[in-house]
Amino acid sequence: MEHKFYDVKTKSRVTAEVKEKVSYGKPGNERYAFRAQTADGRNLTAFVSKDTWEKANI
């Protein structure tokens, strides 16, 4: 699955293959995110809605 991420170093939007989906925070106060990497190995994180996170097939 591909998703759009913001690359802080290049200050631009990039499309990358999602490697994993993660959740942060305590139960009842979670934030949901996709994780990916750029071609040169830098990490990318994009926070998404719970619905988008649950629908993702990763």
C-alpha distance matrix in Angstrom:
0.0 3.8 6.7 10.4 12.7 16.4 17.9 21.3 23.0 22.4 22.6 19.9 16.5 13.8 10.2 8.5 5.8 5.8 8.5 10.0 11.0 14.7 17.7 20.8 24.3 26.7 26.3 26.9 25.9 22.3 19.7 16.0 13.6 10.3 11.3 10.5 13.1 14.6 16.0 19.3 18.1 18.3 16.4 14.5 14.3 13.5 15.3 14.0 16.0 16.5 15.4 11.9 11.7 13.1 11.0 7.7 7.4 7.2
3.8 0.0 3.8 7.0 9.6 13.2 14.7 18.3 19.9 19.0 19.1 16.2 12.8 10.1 6.5 5.5 4.4 5.7 9.2 11.2 12.1 15.5 18.3 21.0 24.5 27.3 27.3 27.7 26.2 22.7 19.6 16.1 13.3 10.0 10.7 9.3 11.4 12.2 13.9 17.2 16.4 16.3 14.7 12.4 12.6 11.6 14.0 13.3 15.8 17.1 16.3 12.5 12.8 15.0 13.1 10.0 10.7 10.4
6.7 3.8 0.0 3.8 6.5 10.2 12.4 15.7 17.8 17.1 16.5 13.8 10.2 8.4 5.6 5.9 6.5 6.5 10.3 11.5 11.5 14.3 16.6 18.9 22.3 25.3 25.5 25.5 23.7 20.3 17.0 13.8 10.9 8.2 9.5 8.9 11.4 12.1 14.6 17.5 16.6 15.6 13.6 10.6 10.2 8.5 10.8 10.2 13.1 15.0 14.6 10.8 11.4 14.3 12.9 10.3 12.2 11.9
10.4 7.0 3.8 0.0 3.8 7.0 9.5 12.8 15.1 14.0 13.1 10.2 6.5 5.6 4.4 6.5 8.9 9.3 12.8 14.0 13.9 16.1 18.0 19.6 22.9 26.1 26.7 26.5 24.3 21.2 17.6 14.9 11.9 9.8 10.8 9.9 11.6 11.6 14.3 16.8 16.4 14.8 13.2 9.8 9.7 7.8 10.6 10.7 13.8 16.5 16.5 12.9 13.7 17.0 15.9 13.7 15.9 15.5
12.7 9.6 6.5 3.8 0.0 3.8 6.3 9.4 11.9 11.5 10.5 8.5 5.7 5.4 6.1 7.1 9.9 9.7 12.5 13.6 13.5 14.9 16.7 17.8 21.0 24.5 25.6 25.6 23.0 19.9 16.2 14.0 10.7 9.0 9.1 8.5 9.8 9.8 13.2 14.9 14.2 12.0 10.2 6.7 6.8 5.7 9.2 10.6 14.2 16.9 17.7 14.4 14.5 18.1 17.8 15.4 17.6 16.5
16.4 13.2 10.2 7.0 3.8 0.0 3.8 6.1 9.0 8.7 7.0 5.8 4.5 6.1 8.6 10.1 13.2 13.2 15.6 16.5 16.4 17.2 18.6 18.9 21.8 25.5 27.0 26.9 23.9 21.2 17.4 16.0 12.9 11.9 11.6 11.0 11.4 10.8 14.1 15.1 14.7 11.9 10.7 7.5 8.0 7.5 10.5 12.7 16.2 19.2 20.4 17.3 17.5 21.2 21.2 19.0 21.3 20.1
17.9 14.7 12.4 9.5 6.3 3.8 0.0 3.8 5.6 5.7 5.5 5.5 6.0 6.5 9.6 10.3 13.6 14.1 15.9 17.3 17.8 18.5 20.2 20.4 23.4 27.1 28.9 29.2 26.2 23.4 19.7 18.3 14.9 13.6 12.2 10.8 10.0 8.6 11.7 12.0 12.0 9.1 9.0 6.9 9.0 9.9 13.3 15.8 19.5 22.2 23.6 20.4 20.1 23.8 23.9 21.3 23.2 21.5
21.3 18.3 15.7 12.8 9.4 6.1 3.8 0.0 3.8 5.6 4.8 7.1 8.9 10.2 13.3 14.0 17.1 17.1 18.5 19.5 19.8 19.8 21.1 20.5 23.1 26.9 29.1 29.4 26.0 23.6 20.1 19.4 16.3 15.7 14.2 13.5 12.5 11.4 14.3 13.7 13.6 10.2 10.2 8.7 10.3 11.5 14.3 17.3 20.9 23.7 25.5 22.6 22.2 26.0 26.4 24.0 26.1 24.3
23.0 19.9 17.8 15.1 11.9 9.0 5.6 3.8 0.0 3.8 5.6 8.1 10.6 11.3 14.5 15.0 18.1 18.7 19.8 21.3 22.1 22.3 23.9 23.3 26.1 29.8 32.2 32.7 29.4 26.9 23.4 22.6 19.3 18.2 16.2 14.7 12.8 10.8 13.0 11.7 12.3 9.3 10.7 10.4 12.9 14.7 17.7 20.7 24.4 27.0 28.7 25.7 25.1 28.9 29.2 26.5 28.2 26.2
22.4 19.0 17.1 14.0 11.5 8.7 5.7 5.6 3.8 0.0 3.8 5.5 8.6 9.4 13.0 14.2 17.7 19.0 20.6 22.4 23.3 24.0 25.7 25.6 28.5 32.2 34.3 34.5 31.3 28.7 25.1 23.9 20.6 19.2 17.5 15.6 13.7 11.0 12.8 12.2 13.7 11.3 12.8 11.9 14.5 15.6 18.8 21.3 24.9 27.8 29.0 25.8 25.7 29.4 29.2 26.6 28.3 26.6
22.6 19.1 16.5 13.1 10.5 7.0 5.5 4.8 5.6 3.8 0.0 3.8 7.2 9.5 13.2 15.0 18.6 19.3 21.3 22.7 23.0 23.5 24.8 24.5 27.1 30.8 32.8 32.7 29.4 27.0 23.4 22.5 19.5 18.6 17.6 16.4 15.3 13.2 15.6 15.4 16.3 13.5 14.1 12.3 13.9 14.2 17.0 19.4 22.8 25.9 27.2 24.2 24.5 28.2 28.2 25.9 28.1 26.7
19.9 16.2 13.8 10.2 8.5 5.8 5.5 7.1 8.1 5.5 3.8 0.0 3.8 6.4 10.1 12.5 16.2 17.4 19.9 21.5 21.8 22.9 24.4 24.6 27.5 31.1 32.7 32.5 29.4 26.9 23.1 21.7 18.6 17.3 16.7 15.2 14.5 12.3 14.5 15.3 16.4 14.0 14.3 12.0 13.6 13.3 16.2 18.0 21.4 24.6 25.3 22.2 22.8 26.4 25.9 23.6 25.7 24.7
16.5 12.8 10.2 6.5 5.7 4.5 6.0 8.9 10.6 8.6 7.2 3.8 0.0 3.8 7.0 9.8 13.4 14.5 17.4 19.0 19.1 20.6 22.2 23.0 26.0 29.5 30.7 30.4 27.6 24.9 21.1 19.3 16.2 14.7 14.6 13.2 13.2 11.5 14.0 15.6 16.2 14.1 13.8 10.8 11.9 11.0 14.0 15.2 18.5 21.6 22.1 18.8 19.6 23.1 22.3 20.1 22.3 21.5
13.8 10.1 8.4 5.6 5.4 6.1 6.5 10.2 11.3 9.4 9.5 6.4 3.8 0.0 3.8 6.4 10.1 11.9 14.7 16.8 17.6 19.5 21.7 22.9 26.2 29.7 30.8 30.9 28.3 25.3 21.6 19.2 15.8 13.5 12.9 10.7 10.5 8.6 10.8 13.0 13.7 12.3 12.1 9.6 11.4 11.0 14.5 15.6 19.0 21.7 22.0 18.4 18.9 22.2 21.2 18.6 20.2 19.2
10.2 6.5 5.6 4.4 6.1 8.6 9.6 13.3 14.5 13.0 13.2 10.1 7.0 3.8 0.0 3.8 7.1 9.2 12.4 14.7 15.7 18.2 20.7 22.5 26.0 29.3 30.0 30.1 28.0 24.7 21.1 18.3 14.9 12.1 11.8 9.5 10.1 9.0 10.9 13.8 14.2 13.4 12.8 10.3 11.6 11.0 14.3 14.7 17.9 20.2 20.1 16.3 16.8 19.8 18.4 15.6 16.9 16.1
8.5 5.5 5.9 6.5 7.1 10.1 10.3 14.0 15.0 14.2 15.0 12.5 9.8 6.4 3.8 0.0 3.8 6.3 9.0 11.7 13.4 16.1 19.0 21.0 24.6 27.9 28.6 29.2 27.2 23.7 20.3 17.3 13.7 10.3 9.3 6.5 7.1 6.9 8.8 11.9 11.6 11.4 10.5 8.7 10.4 10.7 14.1 14.8 18.1 19.8 19.9 16.2 15.9 18.7 17.6 14.3 15.1 13.6
5.8 4.4 6.5 8.9 9.9 13.2 13.6 17.1 18.1 17.7 18.6 16.2 13.4 10.1 7.1 3.8 0.0 3.8 6.3 9.3 11.5 14.6 17.9 20.4 24.1 27.1 27.5 28.4 26.8 23.1 20.1 16.7 13.4 9.6 8.7 6.2 7.7 8.9 10.3 13.5 12.5 12.9 11.6 10.2 11.4 11.8 14.8 15.0 18.0 19.0 18.9 15.3 14.5 16.8 15.7 12.1 12.1 10.3
5.8 5.7 6.5 9.3 9.7 13.2 14.1 17.1 18.7 19.0 19.3 17.4 14.5 11.9 9.2 6.3 3.8 0.0 3.8 5.8 7.6 10.9 14.2 16.8 20.5 23.4 23.7 24.7 23.2 19.5 16.7 13.2 10.0 6.3 5.8 4.9 8.0 10.5 12.7 15.2 13.3 13.2 10.8 9.3 9.4 9.7 12.1 12.3 15.2 15.8 16.2 12.8 11.3 13.7 13.2 9.5 9.9 7.7
8.5 9.2 10.3 12.8 12.5 15.6 15.9 18.5 19.8 20.6 21.3 19.9 17.4 14.7 12.4 9.0 6.3 3.8 0.0 3.8 7.2 10.0 13.8 16.3 20.1 22.7 23.2 24.8 23.4 19.6 17.3 14.0 11.0 7.6 5.8 5.1 7.7 11.0 12.9 14.9 12.3 12.7 10.3 10.0 10.3 11.7 13.9 14.6 17.3 17.4 18.1 15.1 12.8 14.8 14.9 11.2 10.8 7.5
10.0 11.2 11.5 14.0 13.6 16.5 17.3 19.5 21.3 22.4 22.7 21.5 19.0 16.8 14.7 11.7 9.3 5.8 3.8 0.0 3.8 6.5 10.3 13.1 16.7 19.2 19.5 21.2 20.1 16.3 14.3 11.1 8.6 6.0 5.3 7.1 10.3 13.8 16.2 17.9 14.9 14.6 11.5 10.9 10.0 11.1 12.3 12.8 15.1 14.6 15.8 13.3 10.4 12.2 13.1 9.8 9.8 6.5
11.0 12.1 11.5 13.9 13.5 16.4 17.8 19.8 22.1 23.3 23.0 21.8 19.1 17.6 15.7 13.4 11.5 7.6 7.2 3.8 0.0 3.8 7.1 10.3 13.9 16.2 16.3 17.7 16.6 12.8 10.9 7.5 5.8 4.6 6.1 9.1 12.7 16.1 18.9 20.5 17.6 16.6 13.1 11.7 9.5 9.7 9.8 9.9 11.7 11.0 12.5 10.5 7.2 9.2 10.9 8.3 9.5 7.3
14.7 15.5 14.3 16.1 14.9 17.2 18.5 19.8 22.3 24.0 23.5 22.9 20.6 19.5 18.2 16.1 14.6 10.9 10.0 6.5 3.8 0.0 3.8 6.7 10.3 12.8 13.3 15.0 13.7 9.9 8.5 6.0 5.4 6.3 7.4 11.0 14.3 17.8 20.8 21.9 18.7 17.2 13.5 12.4 9.6 10.2 9.4 10.3 11.9 10.9 13.4 12.2 8.6 10.7 13.3 11.4 12.8 10.8
17.7 18.3 16.6 18.0 16.7 18.6 20.2 21.1 23.9 25.7 24.8 24.4 22.2 21.7 20.7 19.0 17.9 14.2 13.8 10.3 7.1 3.8 0.0 3.8 6.9 9.2 9.8 11.3 9.9 6.2 5.5 4.5 6.1 8.7 10.4 14.2 17.4 20.7 24.0 24.9 21.7 19.8 16.0 14.6 11.3 11.3 9.3 10.0 10.8 9.5 12.7 12.5 9.1 10.9 14.1 13.2 15.2 13.8
20.8 21.0 18.9 19.6 17.8 18.9 20.4 20.5 23.3 25.6 24.5 24.6 23.0 22.9 22.5 21.0 20.4 16.8 16.3 13.1 10.3 6.7 3.8 0.0 3.8 7.1 9.1 10.7 8.4 5.4 5.1 6.5 8.0 11.0 12.1 15.9 18.7 21.8 25.2 25.6 22.4 20.1 16.3 15.2 11.9 12.2 10.0 11.7 12.5 11.8 15.4 15.3 12.3 14.3 17.6 16.8 18.9 17.3
24.3 24.5 22.3 22.9 21.0 21.8 23.4 23.1 26.1 28.5 27.1 27.5 26.0 26.2 26.0 24.6 24.1 20.5 20.1 16.7 13.9 10.3 6.9 3.8 0.0 3.8 6.7 8.3 5.9 4.6 6.4 9.1 11.4 14.7 15.9 19.7 22.3 25.4 28.9 29.1 25.9 23.4 19.8 18.6 15.3 15.4 12.7 14.1 14.2 13.2 17.0 17.6 14.9 16.4 19.9 19.7 21.9 20.6
26.7 27.3 25.3 26.1 24.5 25.5 27.1 26.9 29.8 32.2 30.8 31.1 29.5 29.7 29.3 27.9 27.1 23.4 22.7 19.2 16.2 12.8 9.2 7.1 3.8 0.0 3.8 6.2 5.3 5.8 9.0 11.6 14.4 17.7 19.1 22.9 25.7 28.9 32.3 32.5 29.2 26.9 23.3 22.2 18.9 18.8 15.9 16.7 16.2 14.5 18.1 19.4 16.7 17.5 21.2 21.4 23.4 22.4
26.3 27.3 25.5 26.7 25.6 27.0 28.9 29.1 32.2 34.3 32.8 32.7 30.7 30.8 30.0 28.6 27.5 23.7 23.2 19.5 16.3 13.3 9.8 9.1 6.7 3.8 0.0 3.8 5.4 6.0 9.7 11.8 15.1 18.2 20.2 24.0 27.1 30.4 33.7 34.4 31.1 29.0 25.3 23.9 20.5 19.9 16.8 16.8 15.5 13.1 16.3 18.2 15.6 15.6 19.4 20.2 22.2 21.6
26.9 27.7 25.5 26.5 25.6 26.9 29.2 29.4 32.7 34.5 32.7 32.5 30.4 30.9 30.1 29.2 28.4 24.7 24.8 21.2 17.7 15.0 11.3 10.7 8.3 6.2 3.8 0.0 3.8 5.9 9.5 11.9 15.6 19.0 21.4 25.2 28.5 31.5 35.0 35.8 32.7 30.4 26.7 24.9 21.2 20.0 16.5 16.0 14.1 11.9 15.0 17.4 15.5 15.5 19.2 20.5 22.9 22.9
25.9 26.2 23.7 24.3 23.0 23.9 26.2 26.0 29.4 31.3 29.4 29.4 27.6 28.3 28.0 27.2 26.8 23.2 23.4 20.1 16.6 13.7 9.9 8.4 5.9 5.3 5.4 3.8 0.0 3.8 6.9 10.1 13.5 17.2 19.4 23.2 26.2 29.1 32.7 33.3 30.3 27.7 24.1 22.2 18.5 17.4 13.9 14.0 12.7 11.4 15.0 16.7 14.9 15.9 19.4 20.2 22.9 22.6
22.3 22.7 20.3 21.2 19.9 21.2 23.4 23.6 26.9 28.7 27.0 26.9 24.9 25.3 24.7 23.7 23.1 19.5 19.6 16.3 12.8 9.9 6.2 5.4 4.6 5.8 6.0 5.9 3.8 0.0 3.8 6.5 9.9 13.5 15.8 19.5 22.7 25.6 29.2 29.9 26.9 24.6 20.8 18.9 15.3 14.3 11.0 11.2 10.4 9.0 12.7 13.9 11.7 12.9 16.5 16.8 19.5 18.9
19.7 19.6 17.0 17.6 16.2 17.4 19.7 20.1 23.4 25.1 23.4 23.1 21.1 21.6 21.1 20.3 20.1 16.7 17.3 14.3 10.9 8.5 5.5 5.1 6.4 9.0 9.7 9.5 6.9 3.8 0.0 3.8 6.7 10.5 12.9 16.6 19.7 22.4 26.0 26.9 24.1 21.6 17.9 15.6 11.9 10.6 7.2 7.9 8.0 7.8 11.6 11.9 9.8 12.1 15.2 15.1 18.0 17.4
16.0 16.1 13.8 14.9 14.0 16.0 18.3 19.4 22.6 23.9 22.5 21.7 19.3 19.2 18.3 17.3 16.7 13.2 14.0 11.1 7.5 6.0 4.5 6.5 9.1 11.6 11.8 11.9 10.1 6.5 3.8 0.0 3.8 7.2 10.2 13.8 17.2 20.0 23.5 24.7 22.0 19.9 16.1 13.7 10.1 8.6 5.7 5.7 6.5 6.2 9.5 8.9 6.4 9.2 12.0 11.4 14.3 13.7
13.6 13.3 10.9 11.9 10.7 12.9 14.9 16.3 19.3 20.6 19.5 18.6 16.2 15.8 14.9 13.7 13.4 10.0 11.0 8.6 5.8 5.4 6.1 8.0 11.4 14.4 15.1 15.6 13.5 9.9 6.7 3.8 0.0 3.8 6.6 10.1 13.5 16.2 19.7 21.0 18.4 16.3 12.6 10.1 6.6 5.4 4.1 5.4 8.1 8.8 11.3 9.5 7.1 10.6 12.5 10.8 13.5 12.3
10.3 10.0 8.2 9.8 9.0 11.9 13.6 15.7 18.2 19.2 18.6 17.3 14.7 13.5 12.1 10.3 9.6 6.3 7.6 6.0 4.6 6.3 8.7 11.0 14.7 17.7 18.2 19.0 17.2 13.5 10.5 7.2 3.8 0.0 3.8 6.8 10.5 13.3 16.5 18.2 15.7 14.1 10.7 8.2 5.7 5.3 6.5 7.3 10.3 11.1 12.7 9.9 7.7 11.1 12.1 9.4 11.5 9.8
11.3 10.7 9.5 10.8 9.1 11.6 12.2 14.2 16.2 17.5 17.6 16.7 14.6 12.9 11.8 9.3 8.7 5.8 5.8 5.3 6.1 7.4 10.4 12.1 15.9 19.1 20.2 21.4 19.4 15.8 12.9 10.2 6.6 3.8 0.0 3.8 7.2 10.4 13.7 14.9 12.2 10.7 7.3 5.8 4.8 6.7 9.0 10.8 14.0 14.8 16.4 13.6 11.3 14.4 15.3 12.2 13.5 10.9
10.5 9.3 8.9 9.9 8.5 11.0 10.8 13.5 14.7 15.6 16.4 15.2 13.2 10.7 9.5 6.5 6.2 4.9 5.1 7.1 9.1 11.0 14.2 15.9 19.7 22.9 24.0 25.2 23.2 19.5 16.6 13.8 10.1 6.8 3.8 0.0 3.8 7.0 9.9 11.6 9.2 8.5 6.0 5.1 6.5 8.6 11.7 13.4 16.8 17.9 19.0 15.8 14.1 17.0 17.2 13.8 14.4 11.8
13.1 11.4 11.4 11.6 9.8 11.4 10.0 12.5 12.8 13.7 15.3 14.5 13.2 10.5 10.1 7.1 7.7 8.0 7.7 10.3 12.7 14.3 17.4 18.7 22.3 25.7 27.1 28.5 26.2 22.7 19.7 17.2 13.5 10.5 7.2 3.8 0.0 3.8 6.6 7.8 5.5 5.4 4.5 5.5 8.6 11.3 14.7 16.7 20.3 21.6 22.8 19.5 17.8 20.8 20.9 17.4 17.8 14.9
14.6 12.2 12.1 11.6 9.8 10.8 8.6 11.4 10.8 11.0 13.2 12.3 11.5 8.6 9.0 6.9 8.9 10.5 11.0 13.8 16.1 17.8 20.7 21.8 25.4 28.9 30.4 31.5 29.1 25.6 22.4 20.0 16.2 13.3 10.4 7.0 3.8 0.0 3.8 5.4 5.2 5.3 6.6 7.1 10.7 13.0 16.7 18.7 22.4 24.1 25.0 21.6 20.5 23.6 23.3 19.8 20.3 17.8
16.0 13.9 14.6 14.3 13.2 14.1 11.7 14.3 13.0 12.8 15.6 14.5 14.0 10.8 10.9 8.8 10.3 12.7 12.9 16.2 18.9 20.8 24.0 25.2 28.9 32.3 33.7 35.0 32.7 29.2 26.0 23.5 19.7 16.5 13.7 9.9 6.6 3.8 0.0 3.8 5.6 7.6 9.8 10.9 14.5 16.6 20.4 22.1 25.7 27.3 28.0 24.5 23.4 26.3 25.7 22.1 22.1 19.6
19.3 17.2 17.5 16.8 14.9 15.1 12.0 13.7 11.7 12.2 15.4 15.3 15.6 13.0 13.8 11.9 13.5 15.2 14.9 17.9 20.5 21.9 24.9 25.6 29.1 32.5 34.4 35.8 33.3 29.9 26.9 24.7 21.0 18.2 14.9 11.6 7.8 5.4 3.8 0.0 3.8 6.0 9.3 11.4 15.2 17.9 21.5 23.8 27.5 29.2 30.3 26.8 25.5 28.5 28.3 24.8 24.8 22.1
18.1 16.4 16.6 16.4 14.2 14.7 12.0 13.6 12.3 13.7 16.3 16.4 16.2 13.7 14.2 11.6 12.5 13.3 12.3 14.9 17.6 18.7 21.7 22.4 25.9 29.2 31.1 32.7 30.3 26.9 24.1 22.0 18.4 15.7 12.2 9.2 5.5 5.2 5.6 3.8 0.0 3.8 6.5 9.4 12.9 16.1 19.5 21.9 25.5 26.8 28.2 25.0 23.2 26.1 26.3 22.7 22.8 19.7
18.3 16.3 15.6 14.8 12.0 11.9 9.1 10.2 9.3 11.3 13.5 14.0 14.1 12.3 13.4 11.4 12.9 13.2 12.7 14.6 16.6 17.2 19.8 20.1 23.4 26.9 29.0 30.4 27.7 24.6 21.6 19.9 16.3 14.1 10.7 8.5 5.4 5.3 7.6 6.0 3.8 0.0 3.8 6.6 10.2 13.5 16.8 19.6 23.3 24.9 26.6 23.5 21.8 25.0 25.5 22.2 22.9 20.0
16.4 14.7 13.6 13.2 10.2 10.7 9.0 10.2 10.7 12.8 14.1 14.3 13.8 12.1 12.8 10.5 11.6 10.8 10.3 11.5 13.1 13.5 16.0 16.3 19.8 23.3 25.3 26.7 24.1 20.8 17.9 16.1 12.6 10.7 7.3 6.0 4.5 6.6 9.8 9.3 6.5 3.8 0.0 3.8 6.8 10.4 13.4 16.3 19.9 21.3 23.2 20.3 18.4 21.6 22.4 19.2 20.1 17.3
14.5 12.4 10.6 9.8 6.7 7.5 6.9 8.7 10.4 11.9 12.3 12.0 10.8 9.6 10.3 8.7 10.2 9.3 10.0 10.9 11.7 12.4 14.6 15.2 18.6 22.2 23.9 24.9 22.2 18.9 15.6 13.7 10.1 8.2 5.8 5.1 5.5 7.1 10.9 11.4 9.4 6.6 3.8 0.0 3.8 6.9 10.3 13.0 16.7 18.5 20.2 17.2 15.8 19.3 19.9 16.9 18.4 16.1
14.3 12.6 10.2 9.7 6.8 8.0 9.0 10.3 12.9 14.5 13.9 13.6 11.9 11.4 11.6 10.4 11.4 9.4 10.3 10.0 9.5 9.6 11.3 11.9 15.3 18.9 20.5 21.2 18.5 15.3 11.9 10.1 6.6 5.7 4.8 6.5 8.6 10.7 14.5 15.2 12.9 10.2 6.8 3.8 0.0 3.8 6.6 9.7 13.3 15.0 17.1 14.4 12.8 16.4 17.5 15.0 17.0 15.1
13.5 11.6 8.5 7.8 5.7 7.5 9.9 11.5 14.7 15.6 14.2 13.3 11.0 11.0 11.0 10.7 11.8 9.7 11.7 11.1 9.7 10.2 11.3 12.2 15.4 18.8 19.9 20.0 17.4 14.3 10.6 8.6 5.4 5.3 6.7 8.6 11.3 13.0 16.6 17.9 16.1 13.5 10.4 6.9 3.8 0.0 3.8 6.3 10.1 12.4 14.2 11.5 10.7 14.5 15.3 13.3 16.0 14.8
15.3 14.0 10.8 10.6 9.2 10.5 13.3 14.3 17.7 18.8 17.0 16.2 14.0 14.5 14.3 14.1 14.8 12.1 13.9 12.3 9.8 9.4 9.3 10.0 12.7 15.9 16.8 16.5 13.9 11.0 7.2 5.7 4.1 6.5 9.0 11.7 14.7 16.7 20.4 21.5 19.5 16.8 13.4 10.3 6.6 3.8 0.0 3.8 7.1 9.4 11.8 9.9 9.1 12.8 14.2 13.1 16.2 15.5
14.0 13.3 10.2 10.7 10.6 12.7 15.8 17.3 20.7 21.3 19.4 18.0 15.2 15.6 14.7 14.8 15.0 12.3 14.6 12.8 9.9 10.3 10.0 11.7 14.1 16.7 16.8 16.0 14.0 11.2 7.9 5.7 5.4 7.3 10.8 13.4 16.7 18.7 22.1 23.8 21.9 19.6 16.3 13.0 9.7 6.3 3.8 0.0 3.8 6.6 8.3 6.4 6.4 10.0 11.1 10.7 14.2 14.4
16.0 15.8 13.1 13.8 14.2 16.2 19.5 20.9 24.4 24.9 22.8 21.4 18.5 19.0 17.9 18.1 18.0 15.2 17.3 15.1 11.7 11.9 10.8 12.5 14.2 16.2 15.5 14.1 12.7 10.4 8.0 6.5 8.1 10.3 14.0 16.8 20.3 22.4 25.7 27.5 25.5 23.3 19.9 16.7 13.3 10.1 7.1 3.8 0.0 3.8 5.4 5.3 6.2 8.7 10.1 11.0 14.7 15.6
16.5 17.1 15.0 16.5 16.9 19.2 22.2 23.7 27.0 27.8 25.9 24.6 21.6 21.7 20.2 19.8 19.0 15.8 17.4 14.6 11.0 10.9 9.5 11.8 13.2 14.5 13.1 11.9 11.4 9.0 7.8 6.2 8.8 11.1 14.8 17.9 21.6 24.1 27.3 29.2 26.8 24.9 21.3 18.5 15.0 12.4 9.4 6.6 3.8 0.0 3.8 5.5 5.0 6.1 8.6 10.1 13.5 14.5
15.4 16.3 14.6 16.5 17.7 20.4 23.6 25.5 28.7 29.0 27.2 25.3 22.1 22.0 20.1 19.9 18.9 16.2 18.1 15.8 12.5 13.4 12.7 15.4 17.0 18.1 16.3 15.0 15.0 12.7 11.6 9.5 11.3 12.7 16.4 19.0 22.8 25.0 28.0 30.3 28.2 26.6 23.2 20.2 17.1 14.2 11.8 8.3 5.4 3.8 0.0 3.8 5.4 5.2 6.2 8.7 12.2 14.1
11.9 12.5 10.8 12.9 14.4 17.3 20.4 22.6 25.7 25.8 24.2 22.2 18.8 18.4 16.3 16.2 15.3 12.8 15.1 13.3 10.5 12.2 12.5 15.3 17.6 19.4 18.2 17.4 16.7 13.9 11.9 8.9 9.5 9.9 13.6 15.8 19.5 21.6 24.5 26.8 25.0 23.5 20.3 17.2 14.4 11.5 9.9 6.4 5.3 5.5 3.8 0.0 3.8 5.5 5.2 6.3 10.1 11.8
11.7 12.8 11.4 13.7 14.5 17.5 20.1 22.2 25.1 25.7 24.5 22.8 19.6 18.9 16.8 15.9 14.5 11.3 12.8 10.4 7.2 8.6 9.1 12.3 14.9 16.7 15.6 15.5 14.9 11.7 9.8 6.4 7.1 7.7 11.3 14.1 17.8 20.5 23.4 25.5 23.2 21.8 18.4 15.8 12.8 10.7 9.1 6.4 6.2 5.0 5.4 3.8 0.0 3.8 5.6 5.5 8.9 9.6
13.1 15.0 14.3 17.0 18.1 21.2 23.8 26.0 28.9 29.4 28.2 26.4 23.1 22.2 19.8 18.7 16.8 13.7 14.8 12.2 9.2 10.7 10.9 14.3 16.4 17.5 15.6 15.5 15.9 12.9 12.1 9.2 10.6 11.1 14.4 17.0 20.8 23.6 26.3 28.5 26.1 25.0 21.6 19.3 16.4 14.5 12.8 10.0 8.7 6.1 5.2 5.5 3.8 0.0 3.8 5.6 8.1 9.8
11.0 13.1 12.9 15.9 17.8 21.2 23.9 26.4 29.2 29.2 28.2 25.9 22.3 21.2 18.4 17.6 15.7 13.2 14.9 13.1 10.9 13.3 14.1 17.6 19.9 21.2 19.4 19.2 19.4 16.5 15.2 12.0 12.5 12.1 15.3 17.2 20.9 23.3 25.7 28.3 26.3 25.5 22.4 19.9 17.5 15.3 14.2 11.1 10.1 8.6 6.2 5.2 5.6 3.8 0.0 3.8 6.4 9.2
7.7 10.0 10.3 13.7 15.4 19.0 21.3 24.0 26.5 26.6 25.9 23.6 20.1 18.6 15.6 14.3 12.1 9.5 11.2 9.8 8.3 11.4 13.2 16.8 19.7 21.4 20.2 20.5 20.2 16.8 15.1 11.4 10.8 9.4 12.2 13.8 17.4 19.8 22.1 24.8 22.7 22.2 19.2 16.9 15.0 13.3 13.1 10.7 11.0 10.1 8.7 6.3 5.5 5.6 3.8 0.0 3.8 5.9
7.4 10.7 12.2 15.9 17.6 21.3 23.2 26.1 28.2 28.3 28.1 25.7 22.3 20.2 16.9 15.1 12.1 9.9 10.8 9.8 9.5 12.8 15.2 18.9 21.9 23.4 22.2 22.9 22.9 19.5 18.0 14.3 13.5 11.5 13.5 14.4 17.8 20.3 22.1 24.8 22.8 22.9 20.1 18.4 17.0 16.0 16.2 14.2 14.7 13.5 12.2 10.1 8.9 8.1 6.4 3.8 0.0 3.8
7.2 10.4 11.9 15.5 16.5 20.1 21.5 24.3 26.2 26.6 26.7 24.7 21.5 19.2 16.1 13.6 10.3 7.7 7.5 6.5 7.3 10.8 13.8 17.3 20.6 22.4 21.6 22.9 22.6 18.9 17.4 13.7 12.3 9.8 10.9 11.8 14.9 17.8 19.6 22.1 19.7 20.0 17.3 16.1 15.1 14.8 15.5 14.4 15.6 14.5 14.1 11.8 9.6 9.8 9.2 5.9 3.8 0.0
